[in-house]
Amino acid sequence: MNNKWSDNLRDRMKGFQVDEPEDLWNDLNKQLKEQNRKQKTNWKIFRLAVPAAAAVIAGFVLYWTDPNHTDNIENKNITQEQTNNNTTLQNIKTEQELIPSSRSKTKHVKFTALNNINLSDKQTTAAENKSPEKSDDQPQQGNKETAITKDALAEKKEQEKKTIRINPETYRNIEKRLLATEISHKKRNKQWQLALAANQGISNANIHYSGFGDINKGYIKTDAANNNWGESYFNDIVLYNKNTMPKTSVKHLQPITTGLTLQYRINDFWSIESGLTYTLLVSKLQSGGADHYYKSHQSLHLIGIPIRAGFTFWQNKQFNTYAKAGILFEKCVSGNLKTEYFKNKEVVSREKNSLKIDPLLYTLTAAVGIQWNFAGQCGLYAEPGIGYHIPPNTEIQTIYQEKPVNFNLEIGLRFTFNNK
């Protein structure tokens, strides 16, 4: 039955056909033409790209195998070396300010530079010996030469990072400059400074007590019943004040010191100084009552020689800070005591007596200072300090006995003279 069914279907379909669309062949032709056009365009691009690529490859090969290219590399390297040399010379000029102050450090710098230069020369010679001779007739050997040259240049560049490459003539110039810098450095350190200063203490010494007194003897015990009028002006003052309570006031003024000192700078840090100073010691006294009294004025003139050592903490072209300590030797060259007697607040008599301290006076000193160099070799400085006056063995009383520890301030001008 199945065969019968298929036979019937075959008979019905015999001679059956479907008409094609009207534009079928036209569409097929258009598609074929478009495909042919794309294939032709791709082929044209391919034909142009192949020769261009070949030309680029050929040019690249010729460029790297050309001996002149190696020469250009070497010329560029020489130019770079000259630039490095110039930079080295510039660095040397800068290093002149940083050259070590001691001879041993300077020698170490020179020997280090020499070792670096010799090592660089040896390495450069070895690199040059490795470079084979060029040959224009053998391209294959030229390729090998180029490869070797690249290796040598790479090795030399690596070496130049570790050492300074300099020619012998430049080295001689460097050595001369290092020596000149060392001498200049020593001259700069070893310099003289002249200072003109004034020193003033900060506080006075004041003494007050009841009764009559004297600057040097202190309290004076009196008995008005045993005094007679007209024996002395002092006795008259005592009798005028027998029914009052007399008082005595003593004031020891701070010493005023001026001086001229000469300082020698051993190096950038240490210095020593000495010179000549003048000091004025003044003491004043008033004793008695409100209307009848006497006044005394004591003056002592001292000449001194200071010996001090200084240490500089920090300095630049304009400022420097330092500290110094030492001892001051002083000798009293003259002195006097003037006394005026007053009755009813009017002067009735004057007296003057000479005074002198025989033993030497010793003062331990310490100070810190700052200096401003405002005009070339001239500087203005200030030094707050402290002094300890060793009490002298004398009856004459001064602030040195009453106030041994003395705070003071020194201000002055300092002139610097460099060695030639």
C-alpha positions in Angstrom: 0.0 0.0 0.0 2.9 2.2 0.7 4.3 1.7 -2.8 1.0 2.6 -4.3 0.9 5.8 -2.4 4.3 6.9 -3.6 3.5 6.0 -7.1 0.4 8.1 -7.0 2.3 11.1 -5.7 5.0 10.7 -8.4 2.3 10.6 -11.1 0.8 13.8 -9.8 4.0 15.7 -9.5 5.3 14.7 -13.0 5.6 17.8 -15.2 5.2 20.2 -12.3 7.5 23.3 -12.3 7.7 26.6 -10.6 8.4 29.8 -12.5 11.6 31.8 -11.3 11.2 35.4 -10.1 11.7 37.9 -12.8 14.9 39.6 -11.2 16.6 36.4 -10.1 19.3 36.4 -12.8 19.9 40.1 -12.5 20.5 39.8 -8.8 22.9 36.9 -9.3 24.9 38.9 -11.9 25.2 41.8 -9.6 26.4 39.7 -6.7 29.0 38.0 -8.9 30.3 41.4 -10.2 30.6 42.8 -6.7 32.6 39.8 -5.5 34.9 40.1 -8.5 35.5 43.8 -7.8 36.5 43.2 -4.1 38.9 40.4 -5.1 40.6 42.8 -7.6 40.9 45.6 -5.0 42.5 43.2 -2.4 44.9 42.0 -5.1 45.9 45.5 -5.9 46.5 46.3 -2.2 48.6 43.1 -1.8 50.7 44.0 -4.9 51.5 47.4 -3.5 52.1 46.3 0.2 54.6 43.6 -0.7 57.1 45.9 -2.5 56.7 48.5 0.2 57.4 46.1 3.0 60.4 44.7 1.1 61.7 48.2 0.6 61.4 49.0 4.4 63.1 45.7 5.3 65.9 46.3 2.8 66.5 49.9 4.0 66.6 48.8 7.7 69.2 46.1 6.9 71.3 48.5 4.8 71.2 51.1 7.6 72.3 48.9 10.3 75.0 47.2 8.2 76.4 50.5 7.0 79.9 51.1 8.6 79.1 54.9 8.7 76.3 54.2 11.2 78.9 52.8 13.6 81.0 55.9 13.2 78.0 58.0 13.9 77.4 56.0 17.2 81.0 56.6 18.2 80.8 60.3 17.3 77.7 60.6 19.5 79.5 58.8 22.3 82.5 61.1 22.0 80.2 64.1 22.2 78.5 62.6 25.2 81.9 62.1 26.8 82.9 65.7 26.2 79.6 66.8 27.8 80.4 64.5 30.8 83.8 66.0 31.0 82.4 69.5 31.0 79.9 68.5 33.7 82.8 67.0 35.7 84.7 70.2 35.6 81.6 72.1 36.6 81.2 69.7 39.6 84.8 70.3 40.5 84.2 74.0 40.7 81.3 73.3 43.0 83.3 70.9 45.1 85.9 73.5 45.8 83.6 74.9 48.5 83.2 71.4 50.0 86.9 70.5 49.9 88.0 68.9 53.3 89.9 71.2 55.5 92.6 68.7 56.6 95.5 67.7 54.4 94.7 64.0 54.8 91.2 64.4 53.5 92.4 66.4 50.6 94.9 63.8 49.6 92.2 61.1 49.9 90.1 63.1 47.4 93.0 63.5 45.0 93.9 59.8 45.2 90.3 58.7 44.7 90.0 60.9 41.6 93.3 59.5 40.3 92.2 55.9 40.8 88.9 56.5 39.1 90.6 58.2 36.2 93.2 55.4 35.7 90.5 52.8 36.0 88.4 54.6 33.4 91.3 54.9 31.0 92.1 51.2 31.3 88.5 50.2 30.8 88.2 52.6 27.8 91.4 51.1 26.2 90.1 47.6 26.7 86.8 48.5 25.1 88.6 50.0 22.1 90.8 47.0 21.7 87.8 44.7 21.6 86.5 46.7 18.5 87.5 44.9 15.3 88.7 46.8 12.2 86.0 47.8 9.8 85.7 46.4 6.3 83.5 47.8 3.6 84.0 44.8 1.3 82.6 42.1 3.7 79.0 42.8 4.7 78.8 39.7 6.9 81.8 40.8 8.9 80.2 44.3 9.1 77.2 42.8 10.8 79.4 41.0 13.3 81.4 44.2 13.8 78.2 46.1 14.5 77.1 43.6 17.1 80.5 43.7 18.8 80.6 47.5 18.8 77.1 47.6 20.4 78.3 45.3 23.1 81.4 47.3 23.7 79.4 50.6 23.8 76.9 49.1 26.2 79.8 47.9 28.4 81.5 51.2 28.3 78.3 53.1 29.2 77.9 50.8 32.2 81.5 51.5 33.3 81.0 55.2 32.9 78.2 55.1 35.4 80.7 53.9 38.0 83.8 55.9 37.1 84.7 59.4 35.8 86.3 59.2 32.4 88.7 62.1 31.9 91.7 62.7 29.7 95.2 63.2 31.2 95.3 66.9 30.5 91.9 67.4 32.3 93.2 65.4 35.2 96.3 67.6 35.5 94.0 70.6 35.6 91.9 68.9 38.3 94.9 68.2 40.4 96.1 71.8 40.2 92.6 73.0 41.2 92.5 70.6 44.1 95.8 71.8 45.3 94.8 75.5 44.9 91.6 74.8 46.7 93.4 73.2 49.6 95.7 76.2 50.0 92.8 78.6 49.7 90.9 76.6 52.2 93.8 76.8 54.7 94.1 80.5 54.1 90.4 81.0 54.7 90.5 79.1 58.0 93.7 80.8 59.2 92.6 84.3 59.5 92.9 87.2 62.0 90.1 89.2 63.5 90.3 92.5 65.3 87.4 93.4 67.7 86.5 96.7 69.4 83.9 96.2 72.1 82.2 97.6 75.2 81.0 95.5 78.1 78.4 96.4 80.7 77.1 94.5 83.7 73.4 94.0 84.2 72.8 94.7 87.9 74.4 96.7 90.7 75.2 95.8 94.3 73.3 97.9 96.9 74.0 97.9 100.7 71.9 99.6 103.3 72.3 99.8 107.1 71.7 102.1 110.1 74.5 104.4 111.5 77.5 105.9 109.8 79.7 104.0 107.5 82.6 104.0 105.0 82.8 102.4 101.5 85.8 100.3 102.4 85.6 100.0 106.3 81.9 99.4 106.5 80.0 100.4 109.7 81.6 103.1 111.8 80.9 103.0 115.6 80.5 106.6 116.9 80.0 108.2 120.3 78.6 111.8 120.1 79.3 112.4 123.8 83.1 112.1 123.2 83.1 114.2 120.0 83.9 117.9 120.0 82.8 120.5 117.5 85.4 121.6 115.0 87.7 118.6 115.3 86.7 117.3 111.9 83.9 117.6 109.4 83.0 114.0 110.2 82.7 114.8 113.9 80.5 117.8 113.2 78.1 115.6 111.0 78.0 113.1 113.9 77.1 115.8 116.4 74.4 117.3 114.0 72.7 113.9 113.9 73.0 112.8 117.6 69.3 113.1 118.1 68.4 111.4 114.8 68.8 108.0 113.3 71.5 108.3 110.6 71.5 105.8 107.7 74.2 104.6 105.3 73.6 103.6 101.6 76.4 102.1 99.5 76.1 101.3 95.8 78.7 99.4 93.8 78.0 100.0 90.1 78.5 97.4 87.5 82.0 97.5 85.9 82.2 99.2 82.5 84.8 97.5 80.2 86.1 98.5 76.8 88.8 96.7 74.9 90.6 95.8 71.8 91.1 92.0 71.1 92.9 90.1 68.4 91.5 86.7 67.4 93.3 84.0 65.5 91.1 81.4 63.8 92.8 78.1 63.7 90.2 76.4 61.5 86.5 76.6 60.8 85.7 75.8 64.4 88.4 76.7 66.8 89.9 80.1 67.6 92.0 81.8 70.3 92.0 85.4 71.3 93.8 87.9 73.5 94.1 91.7 73.8 94.0 94.6 76.1 91.0 95.9 78.2 90.2 98.8 80.4 87.7 98.6 83.2 86.3 101.3 85.5 84.9 100.3 88.9 82.8 102.9 90.6 81.3 102.8 94.1 79.1 105.5 95.8 78.2 106.2 99.5 75.9 108.5 101.4 75.8 108.5 105.1 74.1 110.7 107.8 70.8 112.4 108.3 68.5 114.3 106.0 70.2 117.7 106.2 73.7 116.9 107.5 75.6 114.1 105.7 78.6 113.2 103.6 79.0 111.6 100.2 81.9 109.4 98.9 82.7 108.5 95.3 85.3 105.8 94.7 86.9 105.1 91.2 89.3 102.4 90.3 91.0 102.0 86.9 92.0 98.5 85.8 94.0 97.3 82.8 93.5 93.7 81.8 94.6 91.0 79.4 92.0 88.4 78.4 92.9 84.9 77.2 90.0 83.0 75.7 89.3 80.0 73.4 86.3 80.0 71.0 84.3 77.4 69.2 82.0 78.2 66.2 78.8 76.2 66.1 77.4 77.4 62.8 78.3 80.0 60.1 77.6 81.2 56.7 78.4 84.3 54.7 76.4 86.6 56.8 76.0 85.1 60.3 77.9 82.9 62.7 77.2 81.6 66.2 79.9 80.7 68.7 80.9 80.3 72.3 84.0 81.2 74.2 85.5 80.9 77.6 88.7 81.9 79.4 90.2 84.1 82.1 90.8 87.8 82.5 93.9 89.1 84.3 93.5 92.7 85.7 95.8 95.1 87.5 94.7 98.3 89.3 96.8 101.1 87.9 95.2 104.0 89.8 92.2 104.9 92.0 90.9 107.6 94.2 88.2 108.3 96.9 86.5 111.7 96.9 84.4 112.8 99.9 82.1 115.8 100.2 80.6 117.0 103.5 77.2 118.7 103.6 75.6 121.0 106.3 72.1 122.0 105.7 72.4 120.2 102.3 75.3 122.5 101.2 78.9 121.4 100.6 81.2 122.7 103.2 84.3 120.6 102.4 85.9 118.2 99.9 88.6 115.6 100.3 90.4 113.4 97.9 92.6 110.3 98.7 94.5 108.0 96.4 93.7 104.3 96.3 95.3 101.3 94.7 94.8 97.5 94.8 98.1 95.7 94.8 97.3 92.1 94.0 96.2 90.9 90.5 92.5 90.5 89.9 91.2 87.3 88.3 87.9 86.7 86.5 86.7 83.5 84.9 84.6 84.3 81.8 82.2 82.5 79.5 79.9 83.8 76.8 77.9 82.8 73.7 77.7 85.1 70.7 76.2 85.9 67.3 77.9 87.9 64.6 76.3 89.6 61.6 78.7 90.4 58.7 77.0 93.4 57.3 79.7 94.9 55.1 82.4 92.7 53.6 85.0 91.9 56.3 83.2 93.9 58.9 80.8 92.4 61.4 78.6 93.5 64.3 78.4 91.0 67.2 76.7 90.6 70.6 77.9 88.4 73.4 75.8 87.8 76.6 78.0 86.2 79.2 78.8 85.4 82.8 81.9 86.2 84.9 83.1 85.0 88.2 85.4 87.4 90.1 87.8 85.6 92.4 87.6 87.9 95.5 90.9 89.7 96.0 92.8 89.9 99.2 92.4 93.7 99.8 90.5 96.1 102.2 89.2 98.1 99.3 85.7 97.1 98.6 84.3 96.8 95.0 81.5 94.9 93.3 84.0 92.1 92.8 83.7 91.3 96.5 80.0 92.1 97.0 78.8 90.4 93.8 81.3 87.8 92.5 79.0 86.3 89.9 78.4 88.9 87.2 76.1 88.8 84.2 77.1 91.1 81.4 76.5 92.0 77.7 79.3 92.8 75.3 78.6 94.5 72.0 81.2 95.4 69.4 82.6 95.5 65.8 84.9 92.8 64.4 87.1 93.2 61.4 88.4 90.1 59.5 91.8 90.0 57.8 92.4 87.0 55.6 96.0 85.7 55.0 97.4 86.6 51.6 
